[in-house]
Amino acid sequence: MMTNGTVFGVIVAISFCHLLNDMMQSLLPAIYPDLKAELGLSFGQVGLVTLAYQITASILQPIVGLYADKRPTPMALPGGTLFSLAGLTVLSSAHSYGLVLIGASLLGVGSSVFHPESSRVARMAAGGRHGLAQALFQVGGNVGQALGPLAAALVVMRWGQSSLAFFALLALLSGTVLWNVANWYRHHGLTRLKVGGPAMTAGALPKGRALRGILILLALIFSKYVYLASLTSYFTFYLIHRFGLSVENAQLHLFAFLAAVAVGTVLGGPLGDRFGRKYVIWCSILGALPFTLLLPHVGLFWTGPLTVAIGLILASAFPAIVVFAQELVPGKVGMISGLFFGFSFGMGGLGAAALGWIADRTSIETVYQLCAFLPAIGLLTAFLPDVEAERRRSSVA
């Protein structure tokens, strides 16, 4: 079991910590309406808050992952939670735009440590079921993202911005769990990660084909996360402006969308293990296109079901994309995980800033009319290499 089997206890532990991490961090966009009203922010300034958070994580995650590949540091896992604690503490008492940006940046640093190292742990504990392990790890984050707006609607909207300090205490719980995970990582995980490593590297694709595959996967991440940024950052504003919903009701709609994202994520990993990751990527990115095209043109009754369908379909791609990329560049689990988590954060941040700029100069409805075409980038999936076929050809040669 400790050598070859799937260690579900470890996977569940990091998934739970992913839930806590992303729930704490999703409180930031959940309080945007309050921050916008209290500080008199424009949509562009709201987008810059997301950019500060996402870019901090985007730049640091590949660096953390590359460093961990060369010099594994298990205790970085519990240590990283201190940045999330500090970020929420700052945000709980931030009454100036500068402090909001500092708090958002601290949250980004916490993510930059947590995601690449935890993704490495998921692969260590996978026992060959890499898609399932990555999906179970990722779904914890999606559930946490879904709980953030719900927590904001039930707690933050009632007791105000200062209640964020209560959620900061969850970082201490996460740190305790991750301390135990770090001990397993140090004593068992590194050995498991090395098992099969030489064989994987021997069957690696030529650098040119692998690089082409990585660039295509990054383009797919761009389409997915810019579209998701339009919903996570601005969906509540869209519902309030177009349909006259209250902030609380809009947050509940956002919760339904994020819950669908969680379900889609947990389905995507095992489906990729069984049917092939390329097929899951095809269906996930391109399959959302009909629904995104319809969304800007329907009333409130259909807006909810359409956003749930979009979240369910789009989310299934990420575990398949990460594992596909890890197979393209074997032996660089931390770097690849950091690159893709970081790039997704960066694209989400840049997308939020750009979409806020567009909303200020046109309308919030225009944002969704433009973003509707992003899933068409999924056509690039046709040019992804067939990893298994390429490896078979390499081994025969």
Buried (B, 14 or more C-beta within 10 A) or exposed (E): EEEEEBBBEBBBBBBBBBBBBBBBBBBBBBBBBBBBEEBEBEBBBBBBBBBBBBBBBBBBBBBBBBBBBEEBBBEBBBBBBBBBBBBBBBBBEBEEBEEBBBBBBBBBBBBBBBBBBBBBBBBBBBBEBBBBBBBBBBBBBBBBBBBBBBBBBBBBBEEEBEBBBBBBEBBEEBBEBBBBBBEBBEEBBEEBBEEEEEEBEEBBBEEEBBEBBBEBBBBBBBBBBBBBBBBBBBBBBBBBBBBEBEBBBBBBBBBBBBBBBBBBBBBBBBBBBEEBBBBBBBBBBBBBBBBBBBBBEEEEEEBBEBBBBBBBBBBBBBBBBBBBBBBBBBBBBBBBBBBBBBBBBBBBBBBBBBBBBBBBEEBBBBBBBBBBEBBBBBEBBEEBBEBEEBBEEEEEE
